[in-house]
Amino acid sequence: MRRPWVAVGLAVLCGAVIVPAQSWAATSGATTQPSVTTAALPVVSMEATVLAAQIDPRRADNTLTPGAKSSVLSVEQALQARGLLDAQWVDGYFGTVTISAYAAYQRSLGYTGLAANGLPGTTSLTKLGQNRYTVSKTIGPGGKVQRDGYVVDARTQAMLAEAQRLLGYTLVLDQGSYNPGGDPTSAGTHDGGGVVDISVTGMTAAKRTAVARALRQVGFAAWVRNPSQGDWPWHIHATAISDTDLSSQAQHQVGDYYLGMNGLANQGPDDGPQVPFKTWEQYQRGQ
């Protein structure tokens, strides 16, 4: 039951009058500011977007890359707003049309060569999303370094070092990255970053398979290559998944790997050791 000394909007306690805060503010000249709620911008995962940009163009259908739809949609909407992508292609599928649109955007920024390969880079992705989305889980190849007399990027070097740790022995390169036209049998896969050939001299068949497995575990699309497949000696070909310096041909190899193929022009079935698909960043997080 309400106590008799309590009144609506006013209370008397020990002879003192207590004025509600709203009334005090109005009588004292103080003003209150209305709260303004600003809608948070969508978040684009660069990891998911880059992965979709490698896989989706190689699909025979419009299946979306798991976990990438919202990020890809935000990127496509931003491309559409710049007049680079028709509305019909704003669908969360980073296919060949979206790749071409993104490459056009990169060129509009003055980028050429690998910097305009259609794979989102941190700078271009951030600029595209200004006032539209924020970018999370950024990735990049890092600087160029020397390994076994060849050039690779820092991300690839770190991946190779971890594969060596898993194996317990050193891997030696037969070919590195950033070697445009250097090997006509490579079909352009070594033109950009993230791609290496590993020597298998003296390795047994079991050891070659073990190396390919370790490379896949840390985030490479890796296959043992033999002379019956092309004009080359035995070696292991490895493409670093989601290296943003990948040539177009190497991007296609990553897509084929995720879709169960061998990374060759014949798009035959994957003949390598089966391990869960994983990028270098996912491996580092223990995913």
N, C-alpha and C positions, 0 to 999 in steps of 0.2 A: 504494500500500500504506500502511496506517495506520502512523504512526511509533510506536515502542514507548513514548515518554514521554507520549503523549496518552491520557487516560482519559475515559470518558463522564462529563460533568457536572463534571469537575475537571481543571485543567491546572496543571502545575508549570513555572515559567519562572524560571531563575536562582535557584532555591531559594525563590521566593515562591509562595504558593498563591493562585490567582485564583478567587474564588467567583462563580458565575453570579449575575447581577443579581437573579433571582427568589429565590434562596436568601438573598442579602444582605438583601433587603427583609424577608423573613420573620424573620430573626434579629435585625434591627436595630429591630424594632417598627414599621417603615413599613408602610403599607397601600396597596393598589392599588385604584383605583376602576374598576368595570366601565364600559365605554363605553356610552352610551345613544344610540341613533339615533332621531331624531324625523323622522317622515315629512313631507316638504315638502308644503305645501298646494298645491292646484291653482292655476293662474294664469288669471285671466279677463282677456282683452283687451277693454277697453271699446270700442275702435274696432270690433272685429269684432262685438261684441254689439249695439251701436247700429245698425250697418249691417244686420245680420240682422233687427232689429226694424222696419226700414223696408221691407225687401224681402219677407220671408217672408209677411206678411199679404196681399200682393197676388198671390201665386202661385196658379195654378190647381191645383197639386199640392203634394206635401210635399217637393219638392227642397230640400236644405239649402244655405244660403249658404256658398260655399267658405271654408274657414279659420275658421268660426265655431262648428262643432259642439261642441267641448270646452268652450268658454266658455259657450255657451248652456246646455249640459247642467248645468254647475255652478250657473248662476243658477236654472234650473228646479228643481234639487234643493233649493236653498235656499228657494225659494218653496213647494215641496211640504212641506218640514220645518215651515213656518209655517202649514200648512193652507190655503194660498191656491191651490194647483194640484194637481189629481188626478194620480196616478201615470201614467195613460195619456197625459198630455200632456208628460211628461218625456222628450223625444225629440230634443233638439238643434235643434228647429224653432221659431223665435220667431214663431209665428202669432198670430192674433187672440185665442186663449184665453190665451196667455202674456202678450200685451200687457195684457189685462184684469186678469190676476193681478198683474202688476207695477204697474199703476196703482192697484190696491187696496192693495198694499204701500206705495206712495207716500202714499196717503191716510191709511194707518195711522200714518205719521210726522207727520201734520198738514199735508201739502202739499195745495195746491189749484191749480186753473187749469193753467197750462203746466207747473208743477212736478209735476203728477200726470197727465202725458200718456201714460204707459206707456213712454216712452223712458228708459232708465236714465241717471241723472245720477251724477256722481262720488260725491256724498255718500250717496245712497240705495244705490248699487251697493256701496260700501264697507261700509256698515252691514249690508246683507243678507248679505255674505260673512264677517262676523266669525267667526273660528275655523273657517271653512269654505273660503275661498279668498282669494287676494290679487288686487289689481287692477293691471293694467299698461296702458300706452298710454291714459291718461286724456285726455279731451277736454271742452271746454266752450265756450259762446258768448262768454264775457267780458262786460264791462259794456256798457251802452247808450250810444251816441254819436250825434251829429247828423251828417247828410250831406244836403246840398241841401235843407235844411228838413224832412227826414224823420228818423225814428228807426231805427237799425239796431244790431246788436250788433257788438262789436269784431272777432269772427272774420269776419263778413260784410264789414266794412270792409276788413280786411286782404286778403281774397280779391278784392274789387273793385279795390283798389290794384294788386295783382299782375296782374290782367287788363288794366288800363290800361297797365301797363309793357310787357306783351307786345304790345299794340296800338299803343302810341305816341301815344295821345290820351286825353282825359278822357271818362268816361262820366257822364251826368246822369240822376238818378232821376226817374221819374214817380210812384212810390209806394214807400214804405218798409215796414218791419216793425212789429210790435206795434200793429196798426191794426184791432182787432176791430170788425166792422160798418162800417168806413169806406168800403168799396167792395163793394156787393152783387154785382158781377159777378165778384169774385175767389173766390167760393164758400168763403170762410174761410181761404184759403191765407195771407193776410197777417195773420191774427189773432195769430200768434206771431212768433218770430224767424226769421232766415235767408232771408227772401223779399223780393225787390225787383222792381219794374218799371223798365225802363230806356228812356228816350226815344230814339226813332230819327229824330227830326225832321232832315230834310236828308240822311239816309243813303240811299245807293243800296242795291239789293238785295244786291249783293256785300258791302257794308260791314256790313249787318245780319247776314249770315251769318258774317262774320269775327268780329263781336262775340260772337255765340252760340258760335262755336268756342272763342274765348279763355276765355269763362266756363266752358265745359265742361272745358277743359284744367286749370283751377285748382280744380275740384271743385263746380261748380254743375250742377244739372239745368236746362238753359236751352233755351228755344224762342222763335222769332220768332212773335209772335201777329199775326193780321190780322183786319180787321173781319168777314170772312166766317165766322169761327169763333165769334164772340160779340159782345155789345154793348160793344165797346171799339175804340179806335183802334189803329193799328199800334204795337206796342211789343215789347220783349223781356222775357219773364218768366223769372226766375231763382230757383231754390230751392237753398240751400246744403245739400248732402248732409251728413248726420250732425250738423247743428246740433241740439243737444238741446232747444232751445226751439221746435222746429217744431210747428205746430198739427197735429192729426190729418190734416186735408186735405192739408197740405204733405208730411207723412210719406208719404201715399199717392202723391203725385206723384213722390217719389224712387223708391219701389218700382216705379212704372210706367216710369220712365225706365230703370232697370236691366233691366226686362223688355221693352224695345223699344217702348214706347208713348209717346203724345204728351202725357201729363199732363192731358188733358181728360176730361170726364165720358164721352165716347164711347169712350174707350180705343182710339183709332185708332193706326195705326202711327206711330212716331217720324218726324217730318219735319225734324229738325235735322241739322246736320253730324255725321258719325260720328267720334268720337274714343274712345280707350280710357277706360273708366269709371275714375274716380279721385276720391278724397276730397281735401280740402285738406291733410290730414296726409300722405297718400301723395304728393301733389305736392311738398310741402316736403321730403320725404325723397328725392325724385328717383325714385320708383317708377313 
